[in-house]
């Protein structure tokens, strides 16, 4: 998860730097720059959504693993508890 955050942070920093350099060096009209910025922000938005969806998916997977682990522990405890009473 930390790697995804670092990736997103690097992606955002690179995007901002690229846009800033592009704006400073361009001789395009302001409407063209606006269109380019809109496209870049749209790409960034979709990247963020994808990373968030992957993170949520991983969390759901971990949730299922934890639940099954807890059920396994509870089942084993219930099975061993009657045996302990018989031997006491």
Secondary structure, 3 states (H helix, E strand, C coil): CHHHHHHHHHHHHHHHHHHHHHHHHCCCCHHHHHHHHHHHHHHHHHHHHHHHHHHHHHHHHHHHHHHHHHHHHHHHHHHHHHHHHHHC
